[in-house]
């Protein structure tokens, strides 16, 4: 079944009404060229949302349009909060495609960054205090916890292709507990606080290919839960491939962590171009996170005019929203970089482990032009390993 949306000025529910009319067996909603307004969109299984070229959907800045609260994962901790602007739970076979633009009107939310600390502290300590997810209910302006832009939870077979998404409240594309996610040819432009581009969160089999990023935080951040709540869920993020992407601005082009308490493994990053970001590839954690990062392979990368480190692998991350209540150390292993060119960085490679958890990283054909080539603390560099299958 294919539906073409016909819009009426001032009607914010038209797109959602078209989605609701699609049968569970499958349907397509086509959004034609033009400027359209929408409240939150709740997706369903077997749905294609097609954004035609020249179409821009502007999402409402009325907080009430994102209530009632829904189950979510906010910076690695499960809770109930404002609905993301686009949300799906437990769905299969979702596609969002086309040359249109999704505009999150994020500027109206960004000031909440200065107001969120009290609620963020309560949430991040909830598991250690024995507060169950169902009792962690937020979704008020006093709490000021901003929702993600596009969040898919417990979904399978998701395709996001060719559209532009810009200026959401916080994290932009945020799949959680998903299997088989493809993000291809998407352009993400957002400059607010914590506006990461794509955050695969305890997902499996994720492909991010030929995408372009200019963000206010990490362009891509691979996560798996935060501290005690990440250990409780115990769901790693694994089988992630990032290739052919262009990173034009942001904190790190690709970050792993710092919310990696459920574990991250089997990540491939290759054939990408990085320019004018703060850092290139950043694997970050801190005492109290626990968890592990292993089997990360990065090759065929160009990094130019990176302001800080081209490659940083560190367990001394110091910018967490909330301080961990434990000292459980993370563990990093089997991390390799091959055929990387770094120019214009302050530091080429920085390795910072912990006394109780040192790190070892493989560097092979890594060419560095930087003020400082390599800096280590409880970290060491080895040459090409016999075990590496990718060359």
CORGI-V450928 format. One line per field, one symbol per residue. ss: DSSP state (~ for helix, > for strand, _ for the rest). psi: psi as a letter, one per 40 degrees, with the letter a starting at -180 (. if undefined). A space follows every 50 residues. Layout:
ss=???
psi=???
This chain:
ss=_>>>_________~~~~~~~~_>__>>>>>>__>>>>>__>>____>>>> >___>>>>>___~~~~___>>>>>__>>>>>____>>>>__>>>>>>>__ >>>___~~~~~~~~__~~~~~~~~________~~~_>____________> >>>__>>>>>>__>>>______>>>>__>>>>>>__>>>________>__ >__>>>>>>__>>>_____>>>>_>_~~~~~~~___>>>>>>>__>>__> >>>>>>___>___>>>>>>>>>>>>_>>>>>>>>_______>>>>>>>>> >>>>____>>>>>>________________>>>>>>>>>>>>>>>>>>>> >>_>__>_>>>>>>>>>>>>>>>>>>>_>>>>_________
psi=hhhhhhihheheedddddddehideiihhhhiiihiiiaihhiiifhhhh hihehhhhiiehddefiiiihihhfehiahaihidhiihfiighhhiiea hhhefddeddeedeeeddddddddedddefhideeghbfidddfhiiich hhhfiighhhheihhigidbichghhfihghhhheihhhheihfgichgh hfihghhhhfihhgieahdhhhifihbddddddfhihighhhifihheia cidhihaegfdeihighhhifihhhfidichhhhaihedaaihighhhig ihhhfhdbhdhhhhefhefidihieafhiihhifhihhghhhieidhdhh hhaidegiihhhhhfhhhhidhdhhihfiihiahidehdh.
